[in-house]
Amino acid sequence: MRALVTGASSGIGRAIATRLAADGHDLIVTARREERLLALKQELDADVEIVPADLSREEECFALFDRVKDQPFDILINNAGLGVFGAFQKTDLTRELGMLRVNITAMHILMKLCLEKFAGQDRGYILNVASSAAFLPGPLFSGYYASKAYVLRLSQAVREELRREKSNVYIGAFCPGPIATEFGQAADVKKGFTGVPLSCAADYAVRMMYKRKAVIIPGATMKLARVLDKILPDGVLARAAYNLQKTKFGGSV
Ligand SMILES: NC(=O)c1ccc[n+]([C@@H]2O[C@H](COP(=O)([O-])OP(=O)(O)OC[C@H]3O[C@@H](n4cnc5c(N)ncnc54)[C@H](OP(=O)(O)O)[C@@H]3O)[C@@H](O)[C@H]2O)c1
């Protein structure tokens, strides 16, 4: 099998790409930082094709798919993403729109184009990387949380369409809690949290994808948090999320 992994230059995307290569998959990897992708290719014992792309640009999403569409690949790890941290009235609109273009628009375009290809061959896996942020309102990280709710709900909705069609194509959402990557730095988080180790999270994501799980949540703490998300009113969750996010400022909000 061959997998297309977005955001493979760092963090979760890199770890999932490494895990898939260890399983014997060949890879198509993409991100903006080509030198990071080259370093990954040198590290892995797999056939790795590098396609640098800035996924905040719609035309580069289409160009990426055009370049790989005729190749026999059947896994999409739709992972590239970023956050913009801060109070909604103070965050920079240009950065936020860039985030929404990667987290929502690029994710949507690649999911749709790959689904069309996979549906035609009646097999394939699409794993969209959402977040535990998808489950609740996220004051002080509002646009990011909302973007991840989009990823989760889109995945769940299309999964149901495929189920009714008796399609063999898998769609799932990976919803980890905090993991130590470059994410916090890119999002301007001053003080981050870490939960499940990166390689364990990536390993779990891939194993559960093969088991065709709809929503994949690594770690007992985040599984428990998911239960609370379902029980508690949104207002209570919003207040708790505010208090949690506030501690990440390392100063006044
Ligand atoms: N770390 C966490 O705590 C956590 C928790 C839940 C969910 N997630 C999600 O996991 C995914 C990966 O994040 P991470 O934690 O691994 O963060 P990361 O280490 O910062 O990696 C982000 C990846 O996305 C790529 N990317 C960002 N902007 C891009 C753009 N404009 N065009 C193409 N690629 C772009 C980056 O590549 P380049 O910079 O080289 O382009 C990088 O490979 C994201 O969707 C994030 O929302 C993270």
The ligand as an ORCA input file, in Angstrom:
! r2SCAN-3c Opt
* xyz 0 1
  N       0.149     18.548     18.969
  C      -1.061     18.524     19.511
  O      -1.213     18.729     20.736
  C      -2.256     18.189     18.664
  C      -3.408     17.705     19.309
  C      -4.523     17.415     18.547
  C      -4.490     17.554     17.172
  N      -3.374     18.035     16.564
  C      -3.393     18.186     15.097
  O      -2.367     17.384     14.549
  C      -1.989     17.907     13.282
  C      -0.484     17.983     13.205
  O      -0.021     18.893     14.195
  P       1.317     18.651     15.009
  O       0.978     18.655     16.439
  O       2.059     17.520     14.457
  O       2.035     20.066     14.735
  P       3.398     20.423     13.986
  O       4.522     19.664     14.579
  O       3.450     21.926     14.016
  O       3.155     19.914     12.487
  C       2.264     20.592     11.628
  C       2.461     20.073     10.221
  O       1.523     20.763      9.360
  C       2.242     21.299      8.264
  N       1.660     22.562      7.793
  C       1.337     23.648      8.526
  N       0.935     24.651      7.706
  C       1.037     24.171      6.439
  C       0.795     24.718      5.155
  N       0.400     26.001      4.992
  N       0.995     23.935      4.067
  C       1.418     22.669      4.195
  N       1.673     22.082      5.387
  C       1.480     22.826      6.495
  C       3.654     21.565      8.799
  O       4.594     21.537      7.731
  P       5.430     22.820      7.210
  O       5.528     23.803      8.327
  O       6.748     22.223      6.802
  O       4.628     23.298      6.055
  C       3.859     20.360      9.715
  O       4.327     19.261      8.973
  C      -2.689     19.249     13.147
  O      -3.816     19.104     12.312
  C      -3.112     19.583     14.564
  O      -4.248     20.384     14.598
  C      -2.246     18.349     17.283
*
